[in-house]
Amino acid sequence: MSDQTETKFSVLCSLFTWIQRSKSSSKKRSKFRKFLDNFCKSTDDFFAAIRLILPSLDRERGTYGLKESVLSTCLIDALGVSRESEDALRLINWRKGGAKTGANAGNFSLVAIELLQRRQGMASGGLTIKELNRLLDRLASSENRTEKTLVLSELIKGTNAQEMKWIVMIILKDLKLGVSEKSIFHEFHPDAEDLFNVTCDLKLVCEKLKDRNQRHKRQDIEVGKAVRPQLALRVGNATTAWKKLHGKEVVVECKFDGDRIQIHKNGSEIHFFSRNFLDHPEYEHGMSNIIMQNILADRCILDGEMLVWDTSNNRFADFGSNQEIAKAAREGLDSDRQLCYTSVIHQSLKERHEILRKVVKPLKGRLEILIPNGGLNAQCPSGEPYWSRIAYNVEEVERFFKATIENRVVYAFSKSGSTTSSRDEGIVLKDLNSKWEPSDRSGKWLKLKPDYVRAGSDLDVLIIGGYYGSGRRGGEVAQFLVGLAEGSAPNTYPRRFISFCRVGTGLSDDELDALVTKLKPYFRKNEYPKKTPSYYEVTNSSKERPDVWIESPEKSIILSITSDIRTIRSEVFAAPYSLRFPRIDRVRYDKPWHECLDVQCKNFFVWVTHTRNFLLLSFRFSEGEKRLNNGLMTSN
């Protein structure tokens, strides 16, 4: 076909179905190649199809603002179905199992098909790829649910249920085809992945590489276009890291716990790109003047870490406070916390360090450079380890790692009972003679993190609720809401439990099945907004709210959990603090329900102090500035 308007979306759906069912990677790639050869004859054809095949990489279209919870109600309204009907409730509660939910519980698109099949014909409505893209553009630009519902209604009229299934998956940006982005790029053009890595522009890739037989000269990075960042390969210990970099000149650096941001300066034009190549204009008010005044190069790209600097405590603030401070700066509000950027292609890392010295004027708490000789190191208080240094042997790497994780912890209870700690989450080792390569994770950079360090004593928590899973765990409880006991009178059992965190990983399938089987007789449906069981203190945040409660603490089971080293002040859960990335260490069938940790007792304080250098159970609140960790420069 020569005209894209004649290519029906049903053709693409047939391709999706065939690829999803095939088990052979080579056959999947071959089928995709045949589709391109037969149905894509122009640049517009290529882009129209590939943006649907790789929806998560399409930045021409804005975000839809539709996750499963909102999408379900919009689909129900688009079909004109009562939200109280059995079909509607099945879609709204798509994760939940039970006699009436069917075999597809946990798979949103398949549950949606059940609803759509009863109301759509089997024949295709003839929607073309071009028409679909136009409607998806409208869906993304719609400003409210009413407008989105109208667009979905048009889509339903032009498709059948099978086609709508794939449209739903495109909207959710997860086609589950079992074929990698790398394979799709390679079949389209041998140079497609490289070009996308340095431009993050799917449309440009389709425009420049429409002839698969014509090789494309490797393109340099361009100021103003997001670049996929260089990545660090994770290693388990310092010895492994040193072996991988054997014979290299190595620098070790703190791994800051902030947001990876590229700052693009092109004269007076400044962009702030995330690692997902989205521009973040909310940083402009807090950082643009700093960049203009302190970056001497007219055109450059800085690749680093955006953090928050607490000027009152002279330290970096908690993870997750960037957006709050950016908003305060935008609204002109005073704060002793400010955005701070810490900074690190054709030249080696050692040469880029020297360029940073020449073109960046560091400003304490606002713009910092991370280099082994000077930069942020010059501000280290006496007795504290440097943020960056040259390492000459594995022993020096191990000492730096230990000092970074342990010695930077400041564990000091304030009058309010809060604690503080630094913003480190491990270390990064880099080959000083390596060049900066977009999306490279070949081992030129290595990261070492103490994420799951075992505490000296157990953190035993009580299961108080459960969440239904998705995919193969659909229809069954797969995660748990856990709580800590509220203080009780001596020689009495606790009668109230405070929500602490949500946890689901760490158990094998068999262990999880056994636990759920024991608890299932005591699951009680959460009928929010009806009253929460009196045993439990919760926030009723949508992120906390479980699908089922344990009917009574006496019927529940204790879990021993562990966590990574970073913790957060909790707004989602009723406890004043929570864990980041908790996981189950073991199920404590040997412990009675009332022996879980008491949030107010001495044992909990002992657990915190014993693990303060590792699990950082911090009650801190402070915020500040953003920093760039690895300056990436282009010539003027």
N, C-alpha and C positions, 0 to 999 in steps of 0.2 A: 504494500500500500504506500502511496506517496503522500497522502494527506492525513495528518494526525487526527483530524476530526472524524475520520472513518474508523480509527482504531478504538474498539469498544473496551471498556474497562473489564468486561467479562473475559477478554483474552488474557489480560494481566492476572485476573483471578485464577484462571486455569493454570497459568504458570506458577503462581503461588502454591496452589494445591498440589501440583505435581512435584515441585521442589520440596515441599514439606513432607510428602510421603516417601520420597526417594531416600535411600540410605547411603547412596554412593556420592561422595563429594565431587568426583570428576563428572558424573552424570548431571548433577545439579548445575555445575558451571557450564557444561555443554548446552544444557537446555536454555539457560539464560543467554548464552551467546547466540543461539538460534533465534530467540525472541528479538534480540537487538538487530540481527541481520534481516529479519523478515518484516519487522514493524517499525523500525526507527531509521528514517532516511535523512533527517535534518537535525540541526542542533536543538531545535525546539522539541523534536520528538524524543531525543535522548534525555533532555532535562525533565520533560513532562513525566517520563516513565521512571527515571532513576530517583527522582525526589520522592516518589511513592514507594520505591523499593528500599531506600535508605532514608526514611522520614526523620530520623534523629539527627541527620546531618544537614537538613534543609534549613538554611537561615534566611532564605528569601521570604518565607512565610513566617509570620509571628507565631507565638504560642497559642494554643487553642484555649487554655484555661479550663480544660475538661479532664479531670481524673475520674475514676470509676464512680465515685459517689455522686458527682454532679452530672456526669454523662448518663447515668442510669435514669435520673429523674427527667432529664431533657428528652431522652428517647421515649420514655413513658408518655410524656406530654405530647411529643410529636406524633405518637400513634393514637392519641386521644383516649388512652386507657386510664381508668381510675387508679390513683396511687394506692388505694386500699384493696385493689383486686389481688387475687392469688398470684397471677403472672407478674404483676408489678412488684409485689413484695418479694417474689423469688429473685427478681433482678436487683432490687435494692439490697437484699441480703444474700448476694451472689456467693459470698464466701461460706455461708453457713450450711451445715449438713442437716440431715434429718429425713424422715420418710417422704416429705413432700418436695424436697429440693432436687431430686434426680441425680444422675451420674455425673453431671457437669459442674457440680458445686466447686467453686474455687477457680473456675475459668470464665472470666467475665464475658468474653466474646461468644463462647458456646452457650452460656446461659442467655445472652442477648438473642442468639439465633432462635432459641426455643420460643421466646416472646414474639419475634418477628415472623417466624414461619407460619404462625396461626393467622397472621394479618397481611402477609405479602404473598403474591402469587409465586409459582415456581419459575415462570418465564422471566428472563432479564428485561428490564425496562429500556435497555439500549443506551445507557449512559456511556459517554465516551470518556477517554482519559482527559482530554482537554476540558470537558464540562466538569468532570470531577475536580480537577485542580482549581477551576474557577469557583466552585462551590466551597471547597476547602479554604480558599483565600477569604471568602466571605465569612466562613465560620470563624477563622482566626481573627478577623477584624471586628466581628460582632462584639458590642460592648456590654451586653447583658444576656441573661438566660433566655429571655423571650425571643431575641433575635437569633440566638443559637438554635433554639427549638424550631424556628421557622426554616432555617437552613437544613437541619436534620430531617424535617418533614419533606423537603424537596428531594433530599437524597433517598429517602425511603420510597418515594413515588417513582424514582428513576431506576430502582434496583430490585433484586430479589434478596432473600434472606442470606444466601451464601455470599453475595457481593457486599451486603451490609456488614457481614462478619469481618471481611477484610478492611472495609472502611473504618470500622470501629478500631481495629488493630493499628491502622495507619494513624488514627487520631491519638491513640495511646502510645504511638511510636515504638511498637514492639510487635514485629510480624512473626517471630518465632519460626523462621524458615530453616534454621539449622545450617545456614551458610554464612560465612564471615564477611564482614565489610571488606576485608582485604581481597577475598576471592571475587567479590562483585567488581571492585575497582580493577583487578587484574584482567578480568574478562572484557571489561569495557575498553581498557587501554593499558599497556604495560607501564605507562608513566602516570596513570591517574592518581594512584595513592601518593606518590611524591609531590605532585602538583597540589593535591588537596591539603597535604600536610603543611605547605608553606603559604596557602591562601585561605584555607577553611571556607572555600567558596565553591559549592557544588555546581552552580550554574556556569562559572568560569571554566571549571574542568570540562564540562560538556561542550562549551563553545570552542575551546582550544584543542581538544583531543577527539574531534568527531571522526577523524580518519585514523583508524587503529593501526594502519601500516606505516604511518608517518611518526617517527619518534620525535619527542619534544625535548628541546634543550632544557636541562635542569634550571628551573627558575629560582632566582634569589628571593629572599624574603623582602617584603615591601611594607614600608611604614604606612600604617592606617589599615592594614589587613591582618586579622588575627592569624597567629601561627600556632600550630600544635606544639606544646612545650616539650622540651627534652625531659625524659622521665628517669627515675632511679630504680634500679633493679633491687628487690628486697633480698637480703641475705640473713641467715640465722644467727651468725656470730662474727666476731672480729677476725678470727682465724680464717674463715671462709672468705671474708671480704679481702683480706690481705693477699690470699693466694690468687684471687681473681685479678688483683692489680699488681701482682709480683713484677718487680723490675721497673715499675712506673714511679714517677714523682707524684706524691699523693698529698692532697690537702683534705683535712677533716673539718667539718662544719657542724654547728648546731642545726637541727631540723626544726624550724619554727612552726608553731601550730597556728597558722592563720589561713588566709585565702590566697591561692596562687593567682597572681594577676600580672598581665603584661601591660605596661604603660607605653603607649605609642605617642611620641611627640613629633609633630610635623609643623614647625613654625608655632603658630598660636593654637593649632588644633591638637587636642589631646583626647585620647581614647583609653579606656580601662577595660581590657578584655579578660574574661575568666578562662579557665582551662577548657571550658565547653564552648569557647569562642563567642560568647555573648558579651556585648558592650554594656558596661555598668555606669551610666551617667550620674548615678547617685553619689559617686566619689568625687565628682568635679568640684563641688563647693568646698570640700575638706582638703583637697590635694592639688588642684590645678595651679593655683598661685605658687605653691611650694615648688612644683615641677618647673614652672616658667622661670622662677627666680634662681633656682639652684642647679638646673641642668644646663650646662654651657653649650652643648651641642644643639644645633637648630633642628636636626632630624635624627631621631634615635628610637630604639626599642629597649626598654628595660624589662627584664624578666625576673620576678622575685615574689616576695611574700608581703601581703597586706595584713597588718596587725593593728592593734589598738594600744596606745601608750598612755599609761596612767601617770600624769605629771605630779600628782600629789604623793604617790608612792614610789615614783621613779622606777617603774617596771612595766613590762608588757601585761596586758589585761587578759581576761578570760577569752577562750575561744567562743566565737558566736556573737561578739559584741560589735563587729564591724558595721553592720547595717544600722544599728541603733545610733552609733556615733556619726555615721554618714548622714542620717536623717536630721540629727541635732545640728550639724554644720549647715545643712541645706536650709534649715528653718532659723538659722542665726542664733541658736541657743548657746549660752556659755556652758562650758564643761571643763573639768580638769582632766578629761580624757580626750584624746585626739587621734586621728588616723596617722599611721606611721608606715612608711614604705622602706623595706630593706633591700639593697640592690647587689647581684653578681654579674660574617660568621665563618667567618672564614679564618679566624685567628684562634690560637690556643687559649685555654682558660687563663693561663699565666699572663698572656698578652692582654686579654680582656680586663684582667685585674688592673693593669697599668692604665688602660684607657679609662676605667672608672675613676681612678685617682685624678685624672686630668679633666674630666668633664662633669663630675658630680661634686658639688659642694655639700658635704653632709650637714644636716641640721638636726641636732639632738632631739629625739622623740618625734621627728617628722620624716626625715629622709636619711637613711643610713646605708653604708656599703659594707659588705661582708667580705673582707680580704684578710689573709693571714698576717700581713704587716701593716697595721694601722686600722683605719676605719672604725668599726664598732668595738674592736679590741681595746682601743685607746680609752674607752669609757668603763672598762671592767674595774669594779672596786678591788682594792687590795685583798689578796687571798682567794678571790674567785677565779675559776678557770676561764680562759679566753673563749670567745665564740667561734674562732677559727684558728687553725694552726697547721703547719707542715708536719707530717708524720713520717718517721724514718724506719719504723718497725712496728710489728703487730702489738708489742707491749704498749707503745705510745697510743695506738688506737684504742686499746682496752682501757687505758687510764683516762683518756679523753671521754670515752663513752660513759664510764662510771662517774666521772666528775660532772659531766653534763646532766646525767639523770639524778644523781644523789645530791651533789653540792649546791645545785641551783635552787633546790627546794627551800623555801622559807616557810617554816612551820611556826607561826606565831599567832596564838589566839588573841584577838582584840577584845575590847570590852563587850562587843556584840557577839563574841564567840566565833568569829570568823577566822579563816586561815587564808594564806596566800601562797602562790607558787609561781614559778616562771612559766614561759610559754614554749618550752622545749618539748619535743615528742620523740627525740632520738637524735641520731647523727647521720650525716651524709658524707661519703668518701668520694673524691673526684680525682680523676687523672688530670693533672695540671697541664698536660700537653694535648689534651683532647679538644676537638672542635665541638661547637654547639650544633647538634643535629635535631631538627624537628621530629617529634614523636619517637625519638630513639630511646630504646630501653635495652641496649646491647650489653651494658655493664661498664660503660665509661663512668657512670655515676652509680653508686651503691648506697642503699639506705639500711640502717640498723636501728630497729625499734624494740623496746622492751615491753611490747604491748600486753602480753599476758604473763606477768610475773606473779608467781604464787606467793600469797601472803603467808606470814608465819602462823596465823590463826584463821579459822574459817569465817566466811561471811554467810551465815545461815539465815535465809529469808523464807517466809511462808507464802505459798501460792494462795492468792485470794480471788483470782479471776483468770479467764482464758480468752484467747483470740483464735478465730478460725483461720486456717491457712489458705493458700492458693496453689494452683497447679496440682501436682500429685498429692499435696496435703489438703486439697480442697475438701470442704465438708467436715473436717476434723479439727479439733483444737490443736494448734501447732506452736503457739506462743503463750506465755503466762504473764499475768500481772502479779507481781510479788510485793509483799509488804513487810514492814518492821513492826514489832510489838510496841504499843504505847506503854509507858511506865505503869506498873500496877503495885498495889500494896504488898508488903512482905508476906511471903507464904501463900500468895494467891496467884491464880493463873491470869494472864492478860485477857482482857475482854474486847480490846479494840486494836485494830491494825492499820498502819498508815502506809498508803501506796508509796513505793520506792522506785521501781523501775519495771521495764518490760523486757523479758528475756525469752529466747527461743532456741538459740544455737548451743551446741556443745554435746548433745546426746545423739546416739545412733538412732536409726529408725526403730529398731527393736526396743531400745530403752524408752524412747518417746511413746511408742504404742503401749508399752506396759504401764507407763505412768498415766496416760490418758484413760486407759481401761479402768484403772483403780479409781480415778477421780470422776469418771463419767456419771455414775449414779448420783453424784452430788452437785452436778452442774445445774444451775438455774438460769434461765434466760434473763438477760439484762433488758428490762422493759423501760429504759430511759424514755421520757423524763420522770418516770415513777421513782419513788424514793429508793435510794441506795440502801442495801442491808445495813443495819445499825452497827454491825461489827466493824465496818470498814470506813476509814476516813479517806476521801478521794477529792479530786478537784472537779471531776466530770468534764475535764478537757476532752475534746474530740480525739486527741492523740492518746489519751489515757483510757478512755471508756472501753471496757472489755465487752465481748459478745455474751459471755456467761460469767456468773459469779459462782464461787463455792458457797453452798448454802449455809455453811457454818464452819468457823475455824477448826473445830474439833474433828471435822471430816477431811481436813486438808493434809498436805505433805510438805516437808521442809526441803528446800534446795540449797546446796552450797554453790555460790556463784563467785566468779572472779571478773575482772574488768581490765581495760587498758589503763594506761597511766593517767589519762586525762579525765577529769570529772567536771561536772557542770552544776551550777546553781539551778535548782529545779523550779520550773513554773508549771510543767505538765503534771507532775506528781505532787502529792500532799507533803511528802518529806521535803525539807528545805534544800536538799542536795540530792543528786542522783549520779549514776555511773554512765560513762560513754562506752558503747559497745560491750555490754555485759554478756557473759556466756555462762552456761551451767557447767559446773565442775563435776558434780555428782548429785544423785538423788539420795536424801538421807532418810531412808525407810527405817533406820535404826533410832531416829530421834522422834520423840513425841512432839506434837504440834506446838506446844507451849514453850519449847526450848529454842525458838528462833531468836534472833538478836533483838535486843531491846534498844530502841533509838536513844533512850535517855540513860542507859545503864553504863556502869564502869567498863564492862566488857567491850562495848562498842567503842569507847574512847581508847581502850587498849588496842583494839584492832586498827583504828585510824593511826595512832601514833606508831604502832609497829610497822605499818606499811607506808608511812608518810613519804618515804623516799622513792616509792614505787607506784602506789596506786593513788596518790594525791587526792584523797577525799577532801576536796577543798570547798570552803563555804565563801569563796571570795567574790567580790564585786568590784571591778574597776575596768576602765576602758581607755583606749588611746589611739595610736596612730598606726599607719601601715608602712611596711617596709618591703623593699625588693631584694631578693636573695641572690640573683645571678644576672648581672647587667649584660644585656644582649644588644650590641651596638651595630648600626649600619652607617656607612660613610655618608657624608653630606653630598 
